[in-house]
Each structure stands twice: as C-alpha cells, then as structure tokens.
Amino acid sequence: MSSTQTSKSTVAQAARKISPKLSNLSGAEKDQLLLKISENLKNNKQRIIEANQKDVQAAQKMVDQGELSTPLLNRLILTDDKIAQLSTYLEEVAKLDDPIGKKQFAMKLAEGLELERISCPLGVVAIIFESRPEVVIQVTALSLKSGNAVILKGGREASHSNRVLFELIEEVLKEMDLLGAVNLIETRDDVANLLDQEAYIDLIIPRGGNEFVRYIQENTKIPVLGHSSGICHIYVDQQFDLAMATKVSVDAKVDYPSACNAVETILVHAGSAESFIPQLIPELLEKKVSVKGCARSLEIAQKNKLSMEAASEEDWESEYSDLVLSIKVVDSMQEAIEHINRHGSHHTDSIITTENSHAEFFLQQVDSACVFHNASTRFSDGYVFGLGAEVGISTNKTHARGPVGLDGMIIYKYLLRGDGQVRGVFSGKNALPFLHQALPID
C-alpha cells in the first residue's frame, strides 16, 4: 500500500505488513530492485531537476526572510553531479554482499543440539532528516538491501524533491509488488504519530542537531540511534608538515562547509602556532572563511596584521556548518585531546603530525566515531568508506557507530536445532554436561 493512500495511523502498519516479504527476498532480487530504481532515476532526471528547483526557490525566500539558514539551503541543492550520484549510491549498494542470513557463529551444545547465530533485518526503520534530498536514496538503498522496510520524513524545505524521488522509487516497488517497503510522511503531525508506533517500528534514526535528537529520544519508546551534531576538530602537532597541515585544514573547512564532517575548530600546538597560524589564515580568508581565535591566536594574527575575530567559549561547542572556523592554541597534545573529548560531538577528529607515535596515541585517546591521521575530516562518509551509502553518521555507542551502512541496518537471531532434547536432563545431580564445542561457520 502506498503511503499516499494510507492514513498517517496506518503507514507503520503497512511497513510492518510488507516487512516479512522484504526480509525474505534473495540477494539477486534485492539487487535487481535497486538497479531498477537507479534506472528510473536516470530516465527521469528532468522531473528531479524541476522538483528541486521549486524547493530551492522557496528556500531562498525563506533564507531572505531569516526563516532558513544558508547551510540548509546549500544542502538542499541537487546539482547535476549530485543527481548522477543518486544512481551511483544504488548501484554501489547493489554491488555489496547480501548482509542477511550470514552465519556469525555456531556451537554444538550437546549431541544432536546445535546452535547458530545469523544476521537478519531490523524490520521497520524510520529516518527523520533535514534538507538533503539525497538522503531519500541513500536510506532507501541501504534499507532495501538489508531487507528493512523504511519510513522517511524529510524537512519541509525539500518537500518537492523528496516527493518526486519517493514517487520514482514507488513506481518500481509497485512493479515488483512491494508497495509499503518505502514510505514517505510529510507533516509534523505525522512525526508525532510515528513516535507512538512502537508496535510496528523497530528503530528511529533522527538526523539533526542535539536538541532535535534529544526531543525524539524523550518522546518515544522506540529505540533511537542518534545522529547529532558534527563538531569536528583538527589538531596540528608540534612535529608537522606546514604545507600538509595548511592544505588539509583548508579542505576540511571549504570543500563542503555545511556538511557534518567539515572541521569547525583547529587546535594548534603552541610550538607550531607562530609558523602555522600566519600561513593558514590568508588561505582561509582567500576562501571567504571568517576566522575566530583564542587570545593567543589573536595575538599572533595581530602581530602578522591578519584579520581574526575573538572567539567565545560558545565557539568551542558550535557547529557552524558555514564558512566560519575557530582556532585555539594548546600547550600539549594531551590538552588537545581533552578539549576534543570535552567539547566535541564524538563525530570526526584528525591529527596532523609527522611523529607516528603521537598519531597512534591520538588515535587511541580521542573518543570519537572516526579518528584520522594526516587526513581531512571530510573523508568521514559511508560512500567514501566503501559502504555504498549511509543512513547517517552515528555519534552513539550502540550497535552502530560512525558512518552507518548495511552493518548498522541488521541485527541477528539465534537458531537452535535439536531432536527432542529437554532442559531438565542438563540440571540436577546426574545432569548431562553441555559440550560447548565451536563449529565451523563456513
């Protein structure tokens, strides 16, 4: 049943109803489904462009009126490259191994009594996200490949784009008798109703800021996998390559400033600050980046007649999602690590250093989902990591962390096969022993 035909109280039921059929599709059938959706997107590029233009035009008016931020407008735009990427997501996910039905371990408990654990879908997943319409395709690809039915709720600013992408998906689902496998809801009332559907929904993944994630967590009994803010850092060590540090820092800020993996704060060892900060600031200013700094950074900037604003304590915990960057001088790598663990969002953080022992210490001590050495934070992405796509980046410490691909969309169940055994004979004075012999999983 299409979500366009269901009331908001039955969308979750429709998803639950189709879930068993979806979970039992073969790997080949799921891949065929993804490739057909990919082809439908390619054949309807103009429909996508026209719908997105409606959203962009309306969003620009909202920006002009102060009702929407420029970063959210930027995330909304579907360029030709992004539209082409939509099909690539589906095709790359189709290439991945089927994650369902994989034997994870096996054990012989007793003669004729064998246990195994296999991977299986979560069931029904709901994704609530802002602005970026490509999320519709990424989430759909990963959900269908992992055998999960999905309910999508995007921001109102992307309503036309989300709707046309959903319609193109639904056309293929109808052809393959899988209506209800992907659903789209569109109002705040729909979300409020969704939070009460614990009987039908197995997991909610909210993609937004901390307040939004906290609201979802506090207003539902359904498990929540929180994808909160991206307050990412780069730490420039005392032993470092100046050209590398400058190149990586600029890329991490300007490549896609509204992305959640863009750097927001650069921490600089005091021993490097006098050489690095005067090199970095002109590069940032040339890219129209507004630079803020601590008192020590300001002193260096003023000495070199460079433009920099004073940073406040709030800046250390700000996700700018824009061409804004803060710089802080620290006296040691340990101070940098403590700053990151205290003020960061546990998303992605990087160290620039030529000293491998320092890098290894940083990689182990920083408590984030993704920790890099001599690389831009912008590499933190499910597609880049070879996951095909992502439903988001989890800053939680639950069953999924970092870019969430297929592994984050599955769970497991235990299968026990016997021939009439009863538990009682393994208890008491003359109890039979359990063998607990590991069995091959191939």
Secondary structure, 3 states (H helix, E strand, C coil): CCCCCCCCCCHHHHHHHHHHHHHCCCHHHHHHHHHHHHHHHHHCHHHHHHHHHHHHHHHHHHHHCCCCCHHHHHHHCCCHHHHHHHHHHHHHHHHCCCCCCCEEEEEEEECCEEEEEEEEECCEEEEECCCCCHHHHHHHHHHHHCCCEEEEECCHHHHHHHHHHHHHHHHHHHHCCCCCCEEEECCHHHHHHHCCCCCCCCEEEEECCHHHHHHHHHCCCCCECCECCCCEEEEECCCCCHHHHHHHHHHHHHCCCCCCCCEEEEEEEHHHHHHHHHHHHHHHHHCCCEEEECHHHHHHHHHCCCCCEECCHHHHHCCCCCCEEEEEEECCHHHHHHHHHHHCCCCEEEEECCCHHHHHHHHHHCCCCEEEECCCHHHCCCCCCCCCCCCCEECCCCCCCEECCHHHHEEEEEEEECCCCCHHHHCCCCCCCCCCEEECCC
